[in-house]
Amino acid sequence: MSNMHVRMNPFSGEPIEVGGVYKNEWGREETLRKGDIFPSDPMLGDTTWELVSYHQDNDNQVDLNKQSPHDESIGSGSRGHIDRGDK
């Protein structure tokens, strides 16, 4: 078996370890606080939640999907490689 650790997204009913904005399987975003329990979706029922942005201690919000200026200059490929068209 591989030594690679695969982390699954949290599921409804589990405790929230990091406060922030989470998105469920249908894309509904909700702000959740550390220590609370992940809620069920009104339409889906129990669902998985993905962290979109988290809150720092001084109440600043950090967007996990925002690209840095360095990322944009590398290329638009999924791995940041420049497409030279010579494949």
C-alpha positions as CSV (number, residue, x, y, z in Angstrom):
1,M,0.0,0.0,0.0
2,S,1.2,3.5,-0.8
3,N,2.5,5.8,1.9
4,M,0.5,8.7,0.4
5,H,-2.0,10.1,2.8
6,V,-5.4,11.0,1.3
7,R,-7.5,13.4,3.2
8,M,-11.2,13.3,2.7
9,N,-13.4,16.4,2.9
10,P,-15.4,16.6,6.2
11,F,-18.9,15.2,6.3
12,S,-22.1,16.4,8.0
13,G,-22.1,15.7,11.7
14,E,-18.4,16.0,12.1
15,P,-16.8,18.8,14.2
16,I,-15.4,21.8,12.4
17,E,-11.6,22.1,13.0
18,V,-11.0,25.3,10.9
19,G,-13.5,28.2,10.8
20,G,-14.3,29.7,7.4
21,V,-16.4,29.5,4.3
22,Y,-17.2,26.0,3.2
23,K,-18.9,24.7,0.0
24,N,-21.0,21.6,-0.2
25,E,-21.5,19.1,-3.1
26,W,-24.0,21.3,-4.8
27,G,-21.9,24.5,-4.4
28,R,-23.9,26.1,-1.6
29,E,-21.5,28.2,0.5
30,E,-21.9,28.7,4.2
31,T,-19.7,30.4,6.9
32,L,-19.0,28.0,9.7
33,R,-17.2,28.5,13.0
34,K,-14.5,26.3,14.6
35,G,-16.0,23.9,17.2
36,D,-19.4,23.8,15.6
37,I,-20.8,20.7,13.7
38,F,-20.9,20.5,9.9
39,P,-24.7,20.9,9.1
40,S,-26.8,18.8,6.7
41,D,-27.9,20.4,3.5
42,P,-31.7,21.1,3.3
43,M,-32.0,19.4,-0.1
44,L,-29.1,16.8,0.0
45,G,-29.2,15.8,3.6
46,D,-25.8,14.6,4.8
47,T,-23.1,16.0,2.5
48,T,-19.4,16.6,2.3
49,W,-17.9,20.1,2.8
50,E,-14.9,21.7,1.1
51,L,-13.0,24.7,2.7
52,V,-13.2,27.7,0.3
53,S,-11.6,30.3,2.5
54,Y,-10.6,30.4,6.2
55,H,-10.6,33.1,8.8
56,Q,-7.3,34.2,10.4
57,D,-7.2,35.1,14.1
58,N,-7.6,38.8,13.4
59,D,-10.9,38.1,11.4
60,N,-9.2,38.5,8.0
61,Q,-10.5,36.0,5.4
62,V,-8.1,34.1,3.2
63,D,-9.4,32.9,-0.2
64,L,-8.0,29.5,-1.1
65,N,-9.0,29.7,-4.7
66,K,-7.3,33.0,-5.4
67,Q,-4.2,32.8,-7.6
68,S,-1.1,34.7,-6.8
69,P,0.4,37.0,-9.5
70,H,3.2,34.4,-9.8
71,D,0.7,31.7,-10.8
72,E,-0.7,33.7,-13.6
73,S,2.7,34.3,-15.2
74,I,3.6,30.6,-15.3
75,G,0.8,29.4,-17.6
76,S,-2.7,28.4,-17.6
77,G,-2.1,24.6,-17.5
78,S,-3.4,22.6,-14.5
79,R,0.2,22.0,-13.3
80,G,1.5,25.5,-14.1
81,H,3.5,24.4,-17.2
82,I,3.8,26.6,-20.3
83,D,2.1,25.1,-23.3
84,R,4.6,25.2,-26.2
85,G,2.4,23.3,-28.6
86,D,5.2,20.8,-29.4
87,K,3.5,17.7,-27.9
